[in-house]
Amino acid sequence: MPVVGIVFKANHITGAISVIALYSPTLPRPVVFDVYRNPKLYMEGQLHRIFQAEQLVKVVHDCKDFCGRLAKEQYIKCNSMFDTQVAYTLKMEENGLPPRLIAYDNLHSNVVGSSLGQLATYAKVQEKSDGNLWTKRPLSAEMLFALGEEVVSLRLEVYPRVLSSLDEHGLEEFELRCGVAGRGQRLTGTLGVTSAKKRVGISQSPLCSISPRQADLLPHTKPMSSENKPE
């Protein structure tokens, strides 16, 4: 089944999706869709077919909010999403840790062992100080190249490592949670998390000591806020 990487960028104040970057190894370079300027790209530009396709895996980091907005505003149902946020949260639970969130640049550092490219790192810094960054027009060449760096790294560097790290006993739970994320919701603690030895629940007790594996997973993560927890 073909696999593409997708990066959403939104206005951090309103949450409105501004640009969507897509990368496939079959393409010579990433493609950027300016849906803020031209929302007709969703339907007339056939973007909806990409998100709805069941035979096309879309690798995204933390797709919950974006898929929820696509469903509510564009009536687009997202299928076959491979959410690296879900995979990392699941891996933490498999190792006896409470579910936590991780930003993409930190995920890249933890999984790949190196920082994002220089331009992508610069863009991440700018995002934190300017909530309107991705709705400003025209987008500079630096911002477009930063998008390219991020979506290429997601597809070529992060995805293969995250995929290979998934425990075969947890694949069913992973697919379930990605399906829920594709509907704009978050699901954790279903007790469907399994390891090769036993079914694993989520510990609510403070961690007095951690294993080396837990120490590898915890850096740069943050607790889930109440709005991120399942209802």
Buried (B, 14 or more C-beta within 10 A) or exposed (E): EEBBBBBBBBBBEEEBBBBBBBBBEEEEEBBBBBBBBEBEBBEEBEBBEBBBBEEBBBBBBBBBBBBBBBBEEBEBEBBBBBBBBBBBBBBBBBBBBBBBBBBBBBBBBBBEEEEBBEBBBBBBEBBEEEEEBBBEEEBEEEBBBBBBBBBBBBBEBBBEBBBEEBBEBBEEBBBBBBBBBBBBBBBBBBEBBBBEEEEBEBEEEEEEEBEEEBEEBBEEBEEBEEEBEEE
